[in-house]
Amino acid sequence: MDREDHDEEYRNADVAKQSEAALKPGDVTWIKLRGTSWWPAQVVDEKAVSSSVKPRKRTSGEVLVRLYGTYEYSYVDPVKRQIEFENVLKKHNGNQREIFEKA
């Protein structure tokens, strides 16, 4: 493993730690929808949402979010989501506008 790969792993681990502690009900985050589109979503309190509208599948560590502009709910892994979003930003030199225009 070269120095650059090691640094990238270290940054990803740091992002993971921050993400786990950072997302709480009410927070806004970006999630990747099917395909390549990113969409804003709000973290919601799982106890406040009816089980009839919650997705059935959930993996440990995931948080429940509601997609903006819809009544759709999804479970997302905050660590994976943050790392993916950071990588997309890097590809576009941190230009969020360019990313959103493509979506």
Gaussian input, Z-matrix of N, CA and C with variables (Angstrom, degrees):
# hf/3-21g

backbone

0 1
 N
 C     1     B1
 C     2     B2     1     A1
 N     3     B3     2     A2     1     D1
 C     4     B4     3     A3     2     D2
 C     5     B5     4     A4     3     D3
 N     6     B6     5     A5     4     D4
 C     7     B7     6     A6     5     D5
 C     8     B8     7     A7     6     D6
 N     9     B9     8     A8     7     D7
 C    10    B10     9     A9     8     D8
 C    11    B11    10    A10     9     D9
 N    12    B12    11    A11    10    D10
 C    13    B13    12    A12    11    D11
 C    14    B14    13    A13    12    D12
 N    15    B15    14    A14    13    D13
 C    16    B16    15    A15    14    D14
 C    17    B17    16    A16    15    D15
 N    18    B18    17    A17    16    D16
 C    19    B19    18    A18    17    D17
 C    20    B20    19    A19    18    D18
 N    21    B21    20    A20    19    D19
 C    22    B22    21    A21    20    D20
 C    23    B23    22    A22    21    D21
 N    24    B24    23    A23    22    D22
 C    25    B25    24    A24    23    D23
 C    26    B26    25    A25    24    D24
 N    27    B27    26    A26    25    D25
 C    28    B28    27    A27    26    D26
 C    29    B29    28    A28    27    D27
 N    30    B30    29    A29    28    D28
 C    31    B31    30    A30    29    D29
 C    32    B32    31    A31    30    D30
 N    33    B33    32    A32    31    D31
 C    34    B34    33    A33    32    D32
 C    35    B35    34    A34    33    D33
 N    36    B36    35    A35    34    D34
 C    37    B37    36    A36    35    D35
 C    38    B38    37    A37    36    D36
 N    39    B39    38    A38    37    D37
 C    40    B40    39    A39    38    D38
 C    41    B41    40    A40    39    D39
 N    42    B42    41    A41    40    D40
 C    43    B43    42    A42    41    D41
 C    44    B44    43    A43    42    D42
 N    45    B45    44    A44    43    D43
 C    46    B46    45    A45    44    D44
 C    47    B47    46    A46    45    D45
 N    48    B48    47    A47    46    D46
 C    49    B49    48    A48    47    D47
 C    50    B50    49    A49    48    D48
 N    51    B51    50    A50    49    D49
 C    52    B52    51    A51    50    D50
 C    53    B53    52    A52    51    D51
 N    54    B54    53    A53    52    D52
 C    55    B55    54    A54    53    D53
 C    56    B56    55    A55    54    D54
 N    57    B57    56    A56    55    D55
 C    58    B58    57    A57    56    D56
 C    59    B59    58    A58    57    D57
 N    60    B60    59    A59    58    D58
 C    61    B61    60    A60    59    D59
 C    62    B62    61    A61    60    D60
 N    63    B63    62    A62    61    D61
 C    64    B64    63    A63    62    D62
 C    65    B65    64    A64    63    D63
 N    66    B66    65    A65    64    D64
 C    67    B67    66    A66    65    D65
 C    68    B68    67    A67    66    D66
 N    69    B69    68    A68    67    D67
 C    70    B70    69    A69    68    D68
 C    71    B71    70    A70    69    D69
 N    72    B72    71    A71    70    D70
 C    73    B73    72    A72    71    D71
 C    74    B74    73    A73    72    D72
 N    75    B75    74    A74    73    D73
 C    76    B76    75    A75    74    D74
 C    77    B77    76    A76    75    D75
 N    78    B78    77    A77    76    D76
 C    79    B79    78    A78    77    D77
 C    80    B80    79    A79    78    D78
 N    81    B81    80    A80    79    D79
 C    82    B82    81    A81    80    D80
 C    83    B83    82    A82    81    D81
 N    84    B84    83    A83    82    D82
 C    85    B85    84    A84    83    D83
 C    86    B86    85    A85    84    D84
 N    87    B87    86    A86    85    D85
 C    88    B88    87    A87    86    D86
 C    89    B89    88    A88    87    D87
 N    90    B90    89    A89    88    D88
 C    91    B91    90    A90    89    D89
 C    92    B92    91    A91    90    D90
 N    93    B93    92    A92    91    D91
 C    94    B94    93    A93    92    D92
 C    95    B95    94    A94    93    D93
 N    96    B96    95    A95    94    D94
 C    97    B97    96    A96    95    D95
 C    98    B98    97    A97    96    D96
 N    99    B99    98    A98    97    D97
 C   100   B100    99    A99    98    D98
 C   101   B101   100   A100    99    D99
 N   102   B102   101   A101   100   D100
 C   103   B103   102   A102   101   D101
 C   104   B104   103   A103   102   D102
 N   105   B105   104   A104   103   D103
 C   106   B106   105   A105   104   D104
 C   107   B107   106   A106   105   D105
 N   108   B108   107   A107   106   D106
 C   109   B109   108   A108   107   D107
 C   110   B110   109   A109   108   D108
 N   111   B111   110   A110   109   D109
 C   112   B112   111   A111   110   D110
 C   113   B113   112   A112   111   D111
 N   114   B114   113   A113   112   D112
 C   115   B115   114   A114   113   D113
 C   116   B116   115   A115   114   D114
 N   117   B117   116   A116   115   D115
 C   118   B118   117   A117   116   D116
 C   119   B119   118   A118   117   D117
 N   120   B120   119   A119   118   D118
 C   121   B121   120   A120   119   D119
 C   122   B122   121   A121   120   D120
 N   123   B123   122   A122   121   D121
 C   124   B124   123   A123   122   D122
 C   125   B125   124   A124   123   D123
 N   126   B126   125   A125   124   D124
 C   127   B127   126   A126   125   D125
 C   128   B128   127   A127   126   D126
 N   129   B129   128   A128   127   D127
 C   130   B130   129   A129   128   D128
 C   131   B131   130   A130   129   D129
 N   132   B132   131   A131   130   D130
 C   133   B133   132   A132   131   D131
 C   134   B134   133   A133   132   D132
 N   135   B135   134   A134   133   D133
 C   136   B136   135   A135   134   D134
 C   137   B137   136   A136   135   D135
 N   138   B138   137   A137   136   D136
 C   139   B139   138   A138   137   D137
 C   140   B140   139   A139   138   D138
 N   141   B141   140   A140   139   D139
 C   142   B142   141   A141   140   D140
 C   143   B143   142   A142   141   D141
 N   144   B144   143   A143   142   D142
 C   145   B145   144   A144   143   D143
 C   146   B146   145   A145   144   D144
 N   147   B147   146   A146   145   D145
 C   148   B148   147   A147   146   D146
 C   149   B149   148   A148   147   D147
 N   150   B150   149   A149   148   D148
 C   151   B151   150   A150   149   D149
 C   152   B152   151   A151   150   D150
 N   153   B153   152   A152   151   D151
 C   154   B154   153   A153   152   D152
 C   155   B155   154   A154   153   D153
 N   156   B156   155   A155   154   D154
 C   157   B157   156   A156   155   D155
 C   158   B158   157   A157   156   D156
 N   159   B159   158   A158   157   D157
 C   160   B160   159   A159   158   D158
 C   161   B161   160   A160   159   D159
 N   162   B162   161   A161   160   D160
 C   163   B163   162   A162   161   D161
 C   164   B164   163   A163   162   D162
 N   165   B165   164   A164   163   D163
 C   166   B166   165   A165   164   D164
 C   167   B167   166   A166   165   D165
 N   168   B168   167   A167   166   D166
 C   169   B169   168   A168   167   D167
 C   170   B170   169   A169   168   D168
 N   171   B171   170   A170   169   D169
 C   172   B172   171   A171   170   D170
 C   173   B173   172   A172   171   D171
 N   174   B174   173   A173   172   D172
 C   175   B175   174   A174   173   D173
 C   176   B176   175   A175   174   D174
 N   177   B177   176   A176   175   D175
 C   178   B178   177   A177   176   D176
 C   179   B179   178   A178   177   D177
 N   180   B180   179   A179   178   D178
 C   181   B181   180   A180   179   D179
 C   182   B182   181   A181   180   D180
 N   183   B183   182   A182   181   D181
 C   184   B184   183   A183   182   D182
 C   185   B185   184   A184   183   D183
 N   186   B186   185   A185   184   D184
 C   187   B187   186   A186   185   D185
 C   188   B188   187   A187   186   D186
 N   189   B189   188   A188   187   D187
 C   190   B190   189   A189   188   D188
 C   191   B191   190   A190   189   D189
 N   192   B192   191   A191   190   D190
 C   193   B193   192   A192   191   D191
 C   194   B194   193   A193   192   D192
 N   195   B195   194   A194   193   D193
 C   196   B196   195   A195   194   D194
 C   197   B197   196   A196   195   D195
 N   198   B198   197   A197   196   D196
 C   199   B199   198   A198   197   D197
 C   200   B200   199   A199   198   D198
 N   201   B201   200   A200   199   D199
 C   202   B202   201   A201   200   D200
 C   203   B203   202   A202   201   D201
 N   204   B204   203   A203   202   D202
 C   205   B205   204   A204   203   D203
 C   206   B206   205   A205   204   D204
 N   207   B207   206   A206   205   D205
 C   208   B208   207   A207   206   D206
 C   209   B209   208   A208   207   D207
 N   210   B210   209   A209   208   D208
 C   211   B211   210   A210   209   D209
 C   212   B212   211   A211   210   D210
 N   213   B213   212   A212   211   D211
 C   214   B214   213   A213   212   D212
 C   215   B215   214   A214   213   D213
 N   216   B216   215   A215   214   D214
 C   217   B217   216   A216   215   D215
 C   218   B218   217   A217   216   D216
 N   219   B219   218   A218   217   D217
 C   220   B220   219   A219   218   D218
 C   221   B221   220   A220   219   D219
 N   222   B222   221   A221   220   D220
 C   223   B223   222   A222   221   D221
 C   224   B224   223   A223   222   D222
 N   225   B225   224   A224   223   D223
 C   226   B226   225   A225   224   D224
 C   227   B227   226   A226   225   D225
 N   228   B228   227   A227   226   D226
 C   229   B229   228   A228   227   D227
 C   230   B230   229   A229   228   D228
 N   231   B231   230   A230   229   D229
 C   232   B232   231   A231   230   D230
 C   233   B233   232   A232   231   D231
 N   234   B234   233   A233   232   D232
 C   235   B235   234   A234   233   D233
 C   236   B236   235   A235   234   D234
 N   237   B237   236   A236   235   D235
 C   238   B238   237   A237   236   D236
 C   239   B239   238   A238   237   D237
 N   240   B240   239   A239   238   D238
 C   241   B241   240   A240   239   D239
 C   242   B242   241   A241   240   D240
 N   243   B243   242   A242   241   D241
 C   244   B244   243   A243   242   D242
 C   245   B245   244   A244   243   D243
 N   246   B246   245   A245   244   D244
 C   247   B247   246   A246   245   D245
 C   248   B248   247   A247   246   D246
 N   249   B249   248   A248   247   D247
 C   250   B250   249   A249   248   D248
 C   251   B251   250   A250   249   D249
 N   252   B252   251   A251   250   D250
 C   253   B253   252   A252   251   D251
 C   254   B254   253   A253   252   D252
 N   255   B255   254   A254   253   D253
 C   256   B256   255   A255   254   D254
 C   257   B257   256   A256   255   D255
 N   258   B258   257   A257   256   D256
 C   259   B259   258   A258   257   D257
 C   260   B260   259   A259   258   D258
 N   261   B261   260   A260   259   D259
 C   262   B262   261   A261   260   D260
 C   263   B263   262   A262   261   D261
 N   264   B264   263   A263   262   D262
 C   265   B265   264   A264   263   D263
 C   266   B266   265   A265   264   D264
 N   267   B267   266   A266   265   D265
 C   268   B268   267   A267   266   D266
 C   269   B269   268   A268   267   D267
 N   270   B270   269   A269   268   D268
 C   271   B271   270   A270   269   D269
 C   272   B272   271   A271   270   D270
 N   273   B273   272   A272   271   D271
 C   274   B274   273   A273   272   D272
 C   275   B275   274   A274   273   D273
 N   276   B276   275   A275   274   D274
 C   277   B277   276   A276   275   D275
 C   278   B278   277   A277   276   D276
 N   279   B279   278   A278   277   D277
 C   280   B280   279   A279   278   D278
 C   281   B281   280   A280   279   D279
 N   282   B282   281   A281   280   D280
 C   283   B283   282   A282   281   D281
 C   284   B284   283   A283   282   D282
 N   285   B285   284   A284   283   D283
 C   286   B286   285   A285   284   D284
 C   287   B287   286   A286   285   D285
 N   288   B288   287   A287   286   D286
 C   289   B289   288   A288   287   D287
 C   290   B290   289   A289   288   D288
 N   291   B291   290   A290   289   D289
 C   292   B292   291   A291   290   D290
 C   293   B293   292   A292   291   D291
 N   294   B294   293   A293   292   D292
 C   295   B295   294   A294   293   D293
 C   296   B296   295   A295   294   D294
 N   297   B297   296   A296   295   D295
 C   298   B298   297   A297   296   D296
 C   299   B299   298   A298   297   D297
 N   300   B300   299   A299   298   D298
 C   301   B301   300   A300   299   D299
 C   302   B302   301   A301   300   D300
 N   303   B303   302   A302   301   D301
 C   304   B304   303   A303   302   D302
 C   305   B305   304   A304   303   D303
 N   306   B306   305   A305   304   D304
 C   307   B307   306   A306   305   D305
 C   308   B308   307   A307   306   D306

   B1=1.4566
   B2=1.5280
   B3=1.3171
   B4=1.4536
   B5=1.5310
   B6=1.2968
   B7=1.4651
   B8=1.5357
   B9=1.3411
   B10=1.4627
   B11=1.5278
   B12=1.3369
   B13=1.4652
   B14=1.5256
   B15=1.3320
   B16=1.4568
   B17=1.5307
   B18=1.3285
   B19=1.4610
   B20=1.5254
   B21=1.3405
   B22=1.4667
   B23=1.5303
   B24=1.3271
   B25=1.4657
   B26=1.5224
   B27=1.3245
   B28=1.4574
   B29=1.5278
   B30=1.3439
   B31=1.4657
   B32=1.5240
   B33=1.3304
   B34=1.4630
   B35=1.5223
   B36=1.3222
   B37=1.4645
   B38=1.5267
   B39=1.3319
   B40=1.4566
   B41=1.5259
   B42=1.3302
   B43=1.4642
   B44=1.5219
   B45=1.3235
   B46=1.4638
   B47=1.5262
   B48=1.3190
   B49=1.4647
   B50=1.5266
   B51=1.3363
   B52=1.4583
   B53=1.5195
   B54=1.3256
   B55=1.4663
   B56=1.5125
   B57=1.3191
   B58=1.4604
   B59=1.5209
   B60=1.3168
   B61=1.4552
   B62=1.5260
   B63=1.3131
   B64=1.4532
   B65=1.5262
   B66=1.3283
   B67=1.4617
   B68=1.5201
   B69=1.3253
   B70=1.4615
   B71=1.5232
   B72=1.3323
   B73=1.4618
   B74=1.5304
   B75=1.3331
   B76=1.4620
   B77=1.5153
   B78=1.3316
   B79=1.4645
   B80=1.5229
   B81=1.3183
   B82=1.4595
   B83=1.5190
   B84=1.3153
   B85=1.4564
   B86=1.5235
   B87=1.3071
   B88=1.4605
   B89=1.5094
   B90=1.3334
   B91=1.4604
   B92=1.5177
   B93=1.3079
   B94=1.4572
   B95=1.5222
   B96=1.3183
   B97=1.4567
   B98=1.5169
   B99=1.3184
   B100=1.4654
   B101=1.5162
   B102=1.3076
   B103=1.4590
   B104=1.5111
   B105=1.3234
   B106=1.4591
   B107=1.5170
   B108=1.3156
   B109=1.4632
   B110=1.5299
   B111=1.3278
   B112=1.4574
   B113=1.5168
   B114=1.3312
   B115=1.4507
   B116=1.5248
   B117=1.3490
   B118=1.4673
   B119=1.5251
   B120=1.3079
   B121=1.4603
   B122=1.5231
   B123=1.3222
   B124=1.4578
   B125=1.5207
   B126=1.3232
   B127=1.4620
   B128=1.5276
   B129=1.3378
   B130=1.4645
   B131=1.5275
   B132=1.3199
   B133=1.4609
   B134=1.5229
   B135=1.2952
   B136=1.4604
   B137=1.5281
   B138=1.3252
   B139=1.4658
   B140=1.5292
   B141=1.3328
   B142=1.4626
   B143=1.5316
   B144=1.3366
   B145=1.4651
   B146=1.5249
   B147=1.3213
   B148=1.4629
   B149=1.5269
   B150=1.3149
   B151=1.4671
   B152=1.5250
   B153=1.3257
   B154=1.4685
   B155=1.5283
   B156=1.3449
   B157=1.4688
   B158=1.5266
   B159=1.3246
   B160=1.4679
   B161=1.5236
   B162=1.3358
   B163=1.4693
   B164=1.5258
   B165=1.3113
   B166=1.4684
   B167=1.5266
   B168=1.3156
   B169=1.4658
   B170=1.5221
   B171=1.3236
   B172=1.4585
   B173=1.5156
   B174=1.3101
   B175=1.4540
   B176=1.5259
   B177=1.3060
   B178=1.4537
   B179=1.5283
   B180=1.3207
   B181=1.4573
   B182=1.5202
   B183=1.3326
   B184=1.4604
   B185=1.5274
   B186=1.3364
   B187=1.4607
   B188=1.5261
   B189=1.3268
   B190=1.4589
   B191=1.5231
   B192=1.3369
   B193=1.4581
   B194=1.5278
   B195=1.3367
   B196=1.4681
   B197=1.5167
   B198=1.3264
   B199=1.4536
   B200=1.5234
   B201=1.3309
   B202=1.4567
   B203=1.5200
   B204=1.3272
   B205=1.4547
   B206=1.5133
   B207=1.3280
   B208=1.4605
   B209=1.5237
   B210=1.3081
   B211=1.4617
   B212=1.5176
   B213=1.3302
   B214=1.4661
   B215=1.5184
   B216=1.3209
   B217=1.4551
   B218=1.5180
   B219=1.3264
   B220=1.4593
   B221=1.5250
   B222=1.3145
   B223=1.4588
   B224=1.5190
   B225=1.3219
   B226=1.4618
   B227=1.5182
   B228=1.2987
   B229=1.4612
   B230=1.5267
   B231=1.3364
   B232=1.4615
   B233=1.5254
   B234=1.3053
   B235=1.4623
   B236=1.5216
   B237=1.3226
   B238=1.4657
   B239=1.5306
   B240=1.3206
   B241=1.4548
   B242=1.5252
   B243=1.3170
   B244=1.4609
   B245=1.5229
   B246=1.3163
   B247=1.4642
   B248=1.5236
   B249=1.3396
   B250=1.4713
   B251=1.5236
   B252=1.3381
   B253=1.4609
   B254=1.5244
   B255=1.3191
   B256=1.4709
   B257=1.5262
   B258=1.3316
   B259=1.4668
   B260=1.5228
   B261=1.3298
   B262=1.4673
   B263=1.5251
   B264=1.3242
   B265=1.4631
   B266=1.5241
   B267=1.3154
   B268=1.4699
   B269=1.5197
   B270=1.3329
   B271=1.4691
   B272=1.5222
   B273=1.3189
   B274=1.4627
   B275=1.5280
   B276=1.3131
   B277=1.4675
   B278=1.5288
   B279=1.3277
   B280=1.4599
   B281=1.5155
   B282=1.3374
   B283=1.4583
   B284=1.5300
   B285=1.3278
   B286=1.4641
   B287=1.5268
   B288=1.3033
   B289=1.4669
   B290=1.5264
   B291=1.3214
   B292=1.4666
   B293=1.5315
   B294=1.3117
   B295=1.4629
   B296=1.5258
   B297=1.3253
   B298=1.4570
   B299=1.5281
   B300=1.3247
   B301=1.4622
   B302=1.5239
   B303=1.3299
   B304=1.4609
   B305=1.5225
   B306=1.3388
   B307=1.4680
   B308=1.5022
   A1=108.12
   A2=115.82
   A3=117.82
   A4=110.38
   A5=115.48
   A6=122.44
   A7=112.19
   A8=116.08
   A9=120.30
   A10=111.42
   A11=117.41
   A12=121.15
   A13=111.00
   A14=115.47
   A15=120.44
   A16=110.07
   A17=117.36
   A18=121.31
   A19=111.05
   A20=116.26
   A21=121.07
   A22=110.39
   A23=117.45
   A24=121.23
   A25=110.82
   A26=116.01
   A27=121.17
   A28=110.27
   A29=117.25
   A30=121.24
   A31=110.46
   A32=117.38
   A33=120.84
   A34=111.39
   A35=117.33
   A36=121.04
   A37=110.20
   A38=116.89
   A39=121.51
   A40=110.67
   A41=116.90
   A42=121.78
   A43=109.59
   A44=116.68
   A45=121.41
   A46=110.67
   A47=117.39
   A48=120.97
   A49=110.93
   A50=116.39
   A51=120.48
   A52=111.07
   A53=117.18
   A54=121.51
   A55=111.65
   A56=116.97
   A57=120.68
   A58=110.81
   A59=116.05
   A60=120.41
   A61=112.01
   A62=117.22
   A63=120.81
   A64=114.91
   A65=119.52
   A66=120.26
   A67=112.14
   A68=114.28
   A69=121.02
   A70=108.18
   A71=118.50
   A72=120.49
   A73=111.91
   A74=114.39
   A75=121.10
   A76=113.38
   A77=117.00
   A78=120.41
   A79=110.82
   A80=115.80
   A81=121.88
   A82=107.93
   A83=115.56
   A84=121.58
   A85=108.75
   A86=117.04
   A87=122.83
   A88=108.05
   A89=116.63
   A90=119.93
   A91=109.22
   A92=114.85
   A93=120.13
   A94=108.46
   A95=115.35
   A96=120.70
   A97=109.24
   A98=115.96
   A99=119.62
   A100=108.62
   A101=116.27
   A102=119.47
   A103=109.68
   A104=116.73
   A105=119.03
   A106=114.60
   A107=119.07
   A108=121.34
   A109=111.95
   A110=115.52
   A111=121.99
   A112=107.63
   A113=117.02
   A114=121.53
   A115=109.32
   A116=117.78
   A117=119.14
   A118=110.72
   A119=114.73
   A120=120.97
   A121=108.47
   A122=115.06
   A123=120.16
   A124=109.54
   A125=115.28
   A126=120.74
   A127=107.31
   A128=115.85
   A129=120.56
   A130=110.29
   A131=114.59
   A132=120.92
   A133=107.58
   A134=115.87
   A135=121.33
   A136=112.59
   A137=116.66
   A138=120.84
   A139=112.28
   A140=116.79
   A141=121.12
   A142=112.85
   A143=117.19
   A144=121.39
   A145=109.26
   A146=115.61
   A147=121.41
   A148=110.96
   A149=116.22
   A150=120.24
   A151=111.69
   A152=117.89
   A153=120.46
   A154=112.78
   A155=117.73
   A156=119.99
   A157=113.34
   A158=116.27
   A159=119.56
   A160=110.23
   A161=116.60
   A162=118.85
   A163=109.51
   A164=116.45
   A165=120.34
   A166=112.48
   A167=116.57
   A168=119.80
   A169=110.84
   A170=114.08
   A171=120.52
   A172=108.43
   A173=114.92
   A174=121.30
   A175=108.30
   A176=116.77
   A177=121.56
   A178=110.70
   A179=116.19
   A180=121.27
   A181=114.21
   A182=117.08
   A183=119.59
   A184=110.63
   A185=115.15
   A186=121.04
   A187=108.79
   A188=115.94
   A189=121.17
   A190=109.16
   A191=116.38
   A192=121.97
   A193=109.66
   A194=114.89
   A195=121.01
   A196=107.40
   A197=116.36
   A198=121.46
   A199=109.61
   A200=116.12
   A201=120.53
   A202=111.17
   A203=115.04
   A204=121.20
   A205=113.70
   A206=117.18
   A207=121.09
   A208=109.11
   A209=114.54
   A210=120.77
   A211=108.76
   A212=115.12
   A213=120.84
   A214=109.74
   A215=114.74
   A216=121.06
   A217=108.89
   A218=114.62
   A219=119.87
   A220=108.51
   A221=115.42
   A222=119.93
   A223=107.39
   A224=116.37
   A225=120.40
   A226=109.87
   A227=114.09
   A228=121.47
   A229=106.63
   A230=118.68
   A231=120.11
   A232=113.28
   A233=117.38
   A234=120.99
   A235=109.89
   A236=116.06
   A237=120.65
   A238=110.62
   A239=116.57
   A240=121.65
   A241=111.60
   A242=117.12
   A243=121.25
   A244=110.86
   A245=117.26
   A246=120.82
   A247=110.32
   A248=117.44
   A249=120.75
   A250=110.92
   A251=116.72
   A252=120.22
   A253=110.56
   A254=117.41
   A255=120.95
   A256=110.46
   A257=117.15
   A258=120.86
   A259=111.56
   A260=117.43
   A261=120.87
   A262=109.69
   A263=116.81
   A264=120.04
   A265=111.10
   A266=116.61
   A267=120.29
   A268=111.03
   A269=116.56
   A270=120.76
   A271=111.70
   A272=116.14
   A273=121.10
   A274=111.06
   A275=116.68
   A276=122.91
   A277=113.11
   A278=115.85
   A279=120.57
   A280=114.17
   A281=117.42
   A282=121.49
   A283=110.59
   A284=116.59
   A285=121.19
   A286=111.64
   A287=116.89
   A288=120.41
   A289=111.22
   A290=116.33
   A291=121.19
   A292=110.69
   A293=116.71
   A294=121.49
   A295=110.03
   A296=116.85
   A297=120.94
   A298=111.89
   A299=117.03
   A300=119.87
   A301=110.84
   A302=117.05
   A303=120.50
   A304=111.21
   A305=115.99
   A306=120.25
   A307=108.54
   D1=127.69
   D2=-179.91
   D3=-86.60
   D4=172.75
   D5=-174.81
   D6=-58.68
   D7=-41.67
   D8=-178.30
   D9=-63.64
   D10=-42.77
   D11=178.02
   D12=-63.52
   D13=-41.20
   D14=179.36
   D15=-62.90
   D16=-44.33
   D17=179.02
   D18=-61.72
   D19=-40.50
   D20=179.56
   D21=-63.66
   D22=-43.15
   D23=178.02
   D24=-61.67
   D25=-41.93
   D26=179.89
   D27=-63.08
   D28=-44.60
   D29=178.77
   D30=-62.93
   D31=-42.92
   D32=179.71
   D33=-63.30
   D34=-40.01
   D35=178.10
   D36=-65.06
   D37=-39.06
   D38=178.49
   D39=-65.54
   D40=-43.26
   D41=177.18
   D42=-60.91
   D43=-41.55
   D44=-179.37
   D45=-60.48
   D46=-45.85
   D47=179.69
   D48=-61.50
   D49=-44.05
   D50=-179.62
   D51=-65.39
   D52=-40.26
   D53=-177.32
   D54=-65.81
   D55=-41.62
   D56=-178.70
   D57=-59.25
   D58=-42.04
   D59=-176.44
   D60=-84.33
   D61=-21.88
   D62=-168.90
   D63=-84.02
   D64=-37.70
   D65=-173.38
   D66=-82.02
   D67=123.71
   D68=178.18
   D69=-140.83
   D70=162.55
   D71=-179.02
   D72=-49.77
   D73=134.05
   D74=-179.03
   D75=100.40
   D76=-22.28
   D77=179.74
   D78=-68.88
   D79=146.53
   D80=176.02
   D81=-101.75
   D82=137.30
   D83=-179.54
   D84=-140.64
   D85=169.83
   D86=175.82
   D87=-109.78
   D88=132.50
   D89=177.57
   D90=-123.25
   D91=153.04
   D92=179.70
   D93=-91.83
   D94=122.79
   D95=177.17
   D96=-83.73
   D97=176.07
   D98=176.97
   D99=-52.13
   D100=137.29
   D101=-177.10
   D102=87.96
   D103=-128.01
   D104=-174.32
   D105=-125.81
   D106=3.08
   D107=-176.10
   D108=-79.71
   D109=140.65
   D110=174.07
   D111=-102.94
   D112=143.54
   D113=-175.43
   D114=-139.74
   D115=140.79
   D116=177.40
   D117=-72.76
   D118=144.85
   D119=179.60
   D120=-146.27
   D121=154.75
   D122=178.56
   D123=-114.15
   D124=132.50
   D125=176.85
   D126=-69.09
   D127=132.58
   D128=-178.33
   D129=-120.98
   D130=157.13
   D131=176.18
   D132=-76.02
   D133=118.87
   D134=-176.05
   D135=-58.04
   D136=-33.82
   D137=-178.47
   D138=-69.82
   D139=-20.36
   D140=-177.27
   D141=-90.97
   D142=-1.38
   D143=-176.75
   D144=-112.42
   D145=131.83
   D146=179.46
   D147=-60.93
   D148=138.90
   D149=179.69
   D150=-63.74
   D151=-19.99
   D152=-179.70
   D153=-70.73
   D154=-19.65
   D155=179.40
   D156=-108.00
   D157=-7.06
   D158=178.50
   D159=-77.60
   D160=145.20
   D161=173.44
   D162=-62.84
   D163=149.96
   D164=-178.19
   D165=-76.34
   D166=-36.47
   D167=-176.43
   D168=-88.94
   D169=132.98
   D170=176.59
   D171=-146.23
   D172=135.00
   D173=176.65
   D174=-104.93
   D175=148.57
   D176=178.93
   D177=-52.97
   D178=135.37
   D179=177.98
   D180=93.29
   D181=-11.86
   D182=-179.19
   D183=-79.36
   D184=152.88
   D185=177.16
   D186=-116.31
   D187=153.08
   D188=179.96
   D189=-87.69
   D190=131.72
   D191=177.95
   D192=-129.49
   D193=155.23
   D194=172.50
   D195=-113.77
   D196=127.70
   D197=179.94
   D198=-71.52
   D199=131.58
   D200=179.70
   D201=-60.44
   D202=140.97
   D203=178.60
   D204=80.56
   D205=4.00
   D206=-179.08
   D207=-140.57
   D208=176.58
   D209=170.56
   D210=-112.52
   D211=26.89
   D212=179.03
   D213=-87.28
   D214=138.29
   D215=177.25
   D216=-117.10
   D217=151.36
   D218=179.64
   D219=-150.39
   D220=149.32
   D221=171.28
   D222=-94.44
   D223=134.53
   D224=178.59
   D225=-132.68
   D226=148.98
   D227=175.27
   D228=-86.56
   D229=110.75
   D230=-175.78
   D231=-63.09
   D232=-31.34
   D233=-179.67
   D234=-70.07
   D235=-51.91
   D236=-179.96
   D237=-60.34
   D238=-45.04
   D239=-179.73
   D240=-59.09
   D241=-45.22
   D242=-178.48
   D243=-64.73
   D244=-43.75
   D245=-179.82
   D246=-64.23
   D247=-44.40
   D248=178.51
   D249=-60.97
   D250=-44.34
   D251=-178.25
   D252=-65.75
   D253=-41.44
   D254=177.18
   D255=-60.45
   D256=-41.23
   D257=179.40
   D258=-65.49
   D259=-39.26
   D260=177.38
   D261=-64.27
   D262=-42.11
   D263=177.72
   D264=-60.17
   D265=-41.82
   D266=178.95
   D267=-60.60
   D268=-42.52
   D269=-179.81
   D270=-60.84
   D271=-30.12
   D272=-177.17
   D273=-108.22
   D274=26.15
   D275=177.99
   D276=52.20
   D277=35.16
   D278=177.33
   D279=76.55
   D280=8.73
   D281=-177.34
   D282=-86.99
   D283=94.76
   D284=-178.81
   D285=-65.13
   D286=-35.08
   D287=-178.60
   D288=-58.09
   D289=-44.07
   D290=179.30
   D291=-60.66
   D292=-40.85
   D293=179.67
   D294=-64.26
   D295=-46.32
   D296=-176.20
   D297=-69.22
   D298=-33.03
   D299=177.55
   D300=-66.12
   D301=-34.12
   D302=178.01
   D303=-69.96
   D304=-30.97
   D305=-179.52
   D306=-72.83

